[in-house]
């Protein structure tokens, strides 16, 4: 069996992503030991019951002390607090990373509190479900999904490649780009769709009780998929929108302009404009399928009755 990439892995936060990393890292023999940290004693006890780590603590500094790889699996808004806590105890040569959906803000929040002799390589695994907590994790979460690394300028390429090897080892495809570019791309591929989903489901929730009951009863696939997205962790998504404000507002402006044009076409009975748009958007869907970013299984591979996705 190959030598593990890292001796000690410290997971700061043990929700869906953190617990999935723990399962996958152990299953693939990528680390010798895992230290689990979380703020809640109840969550920590549950992580221990699930056997997610070799050691458990409520103190992020204790978890990071002596770690070769530290991954902050916390909402974006908590990144600075984590960096302040772990910075003084990090050993020289350690790699510090995260899993946040916004990168420019994370670089700003954490960079100033990490010592110069460690390697800071922010990351974003584009994988998840609407479920949260240590029980939600599973080793296959990252299989054939993308993990984007956004190392600041001047980061040691060897450290970047070592972290890339870790993510490839747990099944992900790896891409490297700037934090600013990441935030712009994710604003349209992830953040705006979530904002739209929250808004549509919120509109349904505000309707009269009788209508709301029928909306739920007769939910078609479109609305049903929106509710799945809108069930995502509210703390995480609050922080994403607050910390990727500029990119989200830019893309939201473009979306609003396009929506206005669509509204005008419907009002005017402009069937050609509608047909052309719907034809172009089908090509995007085909591209997603061809690149393996979807599954041929019905309803995104979800196992009905368990609430657990098969591969997302």
LINLINMO-V216811 format. One line per field, one symbol per residue. psi: psi as a letter, one per 40 degrees, with the letter a starting at -180 (. if undefined). burial: + if it has 16 or more other C-alpha atoms within 10 Angstrom, else -. A space follows every 10 residues. Layout:
psi->???
burial->???
This chain:
psi->hihidichhh hghfaddddd dddddddefe idihhhiidh ddddddddde fdadiiiehd ddddheidhh hhgiideedd dddddddeeh iheihhaaei ehdddddddd deehideihh giihhgiiie iiideeiide deheiihhhg hihehhdddd ddddddddde eiihihiidd dddddddddd dddddddddd dddddeiidd dddddddfhi ddddddddde eihddddddd ddefdddddd dddddddddd dddddddefg dddddddddd dddddddddd eeeiieiiff fhhhddehid f.
burial->---+++-+++ ++++++++++ ++++++--++ +-++++++-- --++-+++-- -++--+++-+ ++++++++++ ++++++++++ -++++++-++ +-++++++++ +++++++-++ +-+++--+++ ++++++++++ ++++++++++ ++++++++++ ++------++ --++++++++ ++++----+- -+++-+++-- +++++-++-- +--+------ ----+----- --++-+++++ -+---++-++ +-++--++-- ++-------- -+-------- ---------- ---------- ---+------ -------++- ++
